[in-house]
């Protein structure tokens, strides 16, 4: 398993992305593992709240570039069905779910953090979309979750510019809900999650459902178009340029 799962005596379950030497990339198999871990946590009466974090000083550098090669549209769309399942579970999770971000949350890592209803970050955390750098559109629900937090105009700017957002600005914009000292994000996220767990569960669930009402449209949109982008010449060039550490030359096809 490329994720670690632990539950403490207070009923706080920690799900930790654990590939720190590569900044915890989110390959397809890891998304499936997260889905399974969330399903187990949701039905375990001993789990009161969940924290999602990354090992080794980073949350996640995003999608695994080695896992993004050309496939049939059918195969790609089947993989996006897993993404839709994971993101929907997170946005509408029946127990408090808090992302604890240290270091980088980039690309899919950014999207993964924002799929959590609450985000806590270290003051040294950094956020960036980065999708268009490799000729892709944002996915994992980011077209919905980012504008829901910061508004459509600001979201559009960040998605198109790939500008890095430092933690203090992320708090000001509303990308994150609280900042901590470096190394303390998981602890503070756990405290916030357990505090939230003291409240009534049913009203909380209905509130989350309302705020996630536009998420399905974004997930359907990306599942329709991202497979074609993944198979495009520009995406192949983006992957090659990333591996060769050079600037890509996109040709619009």
C-alpha positions in Angstrom: 0.0 0.0 0.0 1.2 3.5 -0.8 -0.9 5.0 1.9 -0.7 4.5 5.7 -3.8 4.3 7.8 -3.8 4.8 11.6 -6.5 5.4 14.2 -5.8 6.9 17.6 -7.7 6.4 20.9 -9.9 9.4 20.2 -11.3 7.9 17.0 -9.2 10.1 14.7 -8.2 8.2 11.6 -5.2 9.5 9.6 -4.8 8.6 6.0 -1.2 9.4 4.9 0.1 9.5 1.3 3.4 7.7 1.8 5.7 8.1 -1.1 7.8 11.0 0.2 10.8 10.5 -2.1 8.5 11.5 -5.0 6.5 14.1 -3.1 3.5 11.7 -2.8 2.2 11.5 -6.4 -1.4 10.4 -6.9 -1.3 7.5 -9.3 -4.5 5.6 -10.3 -3.8 2.8 -7.8 -3.4 5.3 -5.0 -6.8 6.9 -5.8 -8.4 3.5 -5.6 -6.7 3.0 -2.2 -8.0 6.3 -1.0 -11.5 5.3 -2.1 -11.2 2.1 -0.1 -9.8 3.8 2.9 -12.6 6.4 2.9 -15.3 3.7 2.5 -13.9 1.8 5.5 -13.7 5.0 7.6 -17.2 6.0 6.8 -18.7 2.7 8.0 -16.4 2.1 11.0 -18.3 3.3 14.2 -15.0 3.7 16.0 -13.9 6.4 13.5 -15.2 9.9 14.5 -13.1 12.0 12.0 -10.5 11.7 9.3 -7.3 13.7 8.4 -5.8 13.3 5.0 -2.1 14.3 4.8 1.2 13.5 3.1 4.5 12.1 4.4 7.9 13.6 4.3 7.1 17.3 4.4 4.8 17.5 1.3 1.1 16.9 0.8 1.3 15.8 -2.8 3.0 16.9 -6.1 -0.1 15.8 -8.0 -0.8 13.1 -10.6 2.0 10.6 -11.3 3.4 11.7 -14.7 4.5 8.0 -15.3 0.8 7.0 -15.0 -0.5 9.4 -17.7 0.4 7.7 -20.9 -1.9 7.3 -23.9 -4.8 4.8 -23.5 -8.1 4.1 -25.2 -10.8 6.6 -24.3 -12.7 3.8 -22.6 -9.7 3.0 -20.4 -9.3 6.6 -19.5 -12.9 7.1 -18.7 -12.9 4.1 -16.5 -10.1 5.6 -14.5 -12.0 8.9 -14.3 -14.9 6.9 -12.8 -12.6 6.1 -9.9 -11.7 9.8 -9.6 -15.3 10.8 -9.5 -16.0 8.2 -6.8 -13.1 9.4 -4.7 -13.8 13.2 -5.0 -17.6 12.7 -4.4 -16.8 10.6 -1.3 -14.5 13.3 0.0 -16.8 16.3 -0.7 -19.8 14.6 0.9 -18.0 12.5 3.5 -20.3 11.7 6.4 -17.7 12.5 9.1 -15.4 15.5 9.4 -12.6 15.2 6.8 -9.7 17.7 7.0 -6.7 18.0 4.7 -3.4 18.7 6.5 -1.0 20.3 4.0 2.7 20.6 4.6 5.0 21.7 1.7 3.6 21.3 -1.8 0.0 20.7 -2.9 0.4 20.9 -6.7 -1.8 19.8 -9.6 -3.8 16.8 -8.5 -2.5 17.4 -5.0 -4.1 20.8 -5.0 -7.3 19.3 -6.2 -7.1 16.5 -3.6 -6.7 18.9 -0.8 -9.7 21.1 -1.9 -11.9 18.0 -2.2 -11.8 17.9 1.6 -14.4 20.2 3.2 -11.7 21.7 5.5 -8.1 22.5 4.7 -5.4 23.2 7.2 -1.9 24.2 6.0 1.5 25.0 7.3 2.7 28.6 6.9 5.3 27.1 4.5 2.8 25.3 2.3 2.5 26.2 -1.4 -0.3 25.6 -3.8 -0.3 25.6 -7.6 -2.6 24.2 -10.3 0.0 23.4 -13.0 -2.3 21.3 -15.2 -1.9 23.5 -18.4 1.9 23.2 -18.1 1.5 19.6 -19.4 -1.4 20.5 -21.8 -4.2 19.2 -19.5 -7.2 20.8 -18.0 -7.8 20.8 -14.2 -9.4 17.6 -12.9 -10.4 15.8 -9.7 -13.2 18.4 -9.3 -10.9 21.5 -9.1 -13.1 23.3 -11.7 -15.8 23.2 -9.0 -14.0 23.2 -5.7 -11.6 26.1 -6.3 -14.2 28.7 -7.5 -16.5 27.5 -4.6 -13.8 28.7 -2.3 -12.4 31.8 -3.9 -14.8 32.9 -6.6 -14.8 32.2 -10.4 -12.6 35.1 -11.5 -9.8 34.4 -9.1 -10.1 30.6 -9.8 -9.9 31.2 -13.5 -6.7 33.3 -13.1 -5.0 30.7 -10.9 -5.9 27.8 -13.2 -4.7 29.6 -16.3 -1.6 31.4 -14.9 -0.3 28.5 -12.8 0.9 31.0 -10.3 2.2 29.7 -7.0 0.2 30.7 -4.0 2.0 30.9 -0.7 0.2 29.8 2.5 -0.5 33.4 3.8 -2.2 34.3 0.5 -4.0 31.0 0.4 -5.5 31.9 3.8 -6.5 35.4 2.6 -8.1 34.0 -0.6 -10.0 31.2 1.2 -8.1 28.3 -0.3 -7.3 27.2 3.3 -9.2 27.5 6.5 -6.3 27.8 9.0 -2.5 28.1 9.1 -0.2 26.4 11.5 3.5 26.3 12.3 5.5 24.0 10.1 5.1 20.4 11.1 1.9 21.1 13.0 -0.7 20.8 10.2 -1.7 17.2 10.9 -2.1 17.8 14.7 -4.2 21.0 14.3 -6.2 19.3 11.5 -7.0 16.5 13.9 -8.0 18.8 16.6 -10.4 20.7 14.3 -11.8 17.4 12.9 -12.6 16.0 16.4 -14.1 19.3 17.5 -16.4 19.3 14.4 -17.3 15.6 15.2 -19.0 16.8 18.4 -21.7 18.5 16.4 -24.9 17.0 15.0 -24.1 14.7 12.0 -27.3 15.1 9.9 -27.4 18.9 9.5 -23.7 18.8 8.7 -24.3 16.2 6.0 -27.1 18.3 4.4 -24.9 21.4 4.4 -22.0 19.5 2.7 -24.5 18.1 0.1 -25.7 21.6 -0.8 -22.2 23.0 -1.3 -21.2 20.0 -3.4 -24.2 20.3 -5.6 -22.2 21.6 -8.6 -19.4 19.1 -8.3 -21.0 16.3 -10.4 -21.1 18.6 -13.4 -17.4 19.4 -13.2 -16.5 15.7 -12.7 -18.7 14.8 -15.8 -17.1 17.6 -17.8 -13.5 16.5 -17.0 -14.3 12.8 -17.6 -15.5 13.7 -21.1 -12.7 15.9 -22.2 -9.6 15.1 -20.2 -9.1 11.6 -21.8 -8.8 13.3 -25.2 -6.3 15.8 -23.8 -4.3 13.0 -22.2 -4.0 11.3 -25.7 -3.1 14.5 -27.5 0.3 15.3 -29.0 0.6 18.3 -26.7 0.2 16.2 -23.6 2.8 13.8 -24.9 5.1 16.8 -25.4 4.3 18.0 -21.9 5.2 14.7 -20.4 8.5 14.6 -22.4 9.4 18.1 -21.5 8.7 17.4 -17.8 11.0 14.3 -17.9 13.7 16.2 -19.7 13.4 19.3 -17.6 12.9 21.7 -20.5 10.2 24.1 -21.7 7.5 22.3 -23.7 6.7 23.3 -27.3 2.9 23.0 -27.8 1.3 22.9 -31.2 -2.4 22.9 -30.4 -3.0 19.3 -31.3 
